[in-house]
Amino acid sequence: MDESLTKIRHERSKKDFPELKLEDGEYVEFAFKRARICLLAILAGIAISIIVILLAFLLVLIGQSMLDEMGRNFVYIILATLLAAALLSGIVAIMIYQGNRLFVTNKRITQMIMNSPVSKSINTIDLVSVEDASFHQNGILQTFLHYGTLRLATVGDETTYTFKYSDISPENLKAVIDLISEAKKKDTKQSE
């Protein structure tokens, strides 16, 4: 690739992905997120929780003659707390969804996994260290909704990196495999 184009892509990648520590001449080829079905499941959970809580508010309003004022206020406080907890849980779940990313550059693969707002791991492997890249779908739901698990096996210590709930297309997987092959060819030529 032309050196000036590499520099432009490097600068653009640094601007678009400031969380990555890119080396000179390194640029992002692909940036993968979790499948959109995960986000839809989170939003559906939030919506169902809010509807149930609002229905409970409505039932308390309808049946308020059965409760004294202190009892109604107690129920309102509990329902308001549940509503706040549902919204906060939804915000945290969306943060975690957005915190799970997989970046493929022209030199390496970086996986950012967030399990909670205070638990995050970053794994980086050089493209030349990847021995096998595969994508697995298990079950009707994953096949129908086009998501699954991306697995990257490394040379040497036999570590396998997985990126679950990924919606990587077959074309993108082939492009990643091609990048790995190209990096290995370049490495072989440099070592000769």
HELIX and SHEET records of a PDB file:
HELIX    1   1 GLU A    3  ASP A   16  1                                  14    
HELIX    2   2 ARG A   36  ILE A   62  1                                  27    
HELIX    3   3 GLN A   64  MET A   66  5                                   3    
HELIX    4   4 GLU A   69  GLY A   99  1                                  31    
HELIX    5   5 LEU A  127  SER A  129  5                                   3    
HELIX    6   6 GLY A  139  LEU A  145  1                                   7    
HELIX    7   7 PRO A  170  SER A  191  1                                  22    
SHEET    1   A 4 VAL A  28  LYS A  33  0                                        
SHEET    2   A 4 ARG A 101  THR A 105 -1                                        
SHEET    3   A 4 ARG A 108  SER A 116 -1                                        
SHEET    4   A 4 SER A 119  ASP A 126 -1                                        
SHEET    1   B 3 VAL A 130  HIS A 136  0                                        
SHEET    2   B 3 GLY A 148  THR A 154 -1                                        
SHEET    3   B 3 THR A 160  SER A 166 -1                                        
END                                                                             
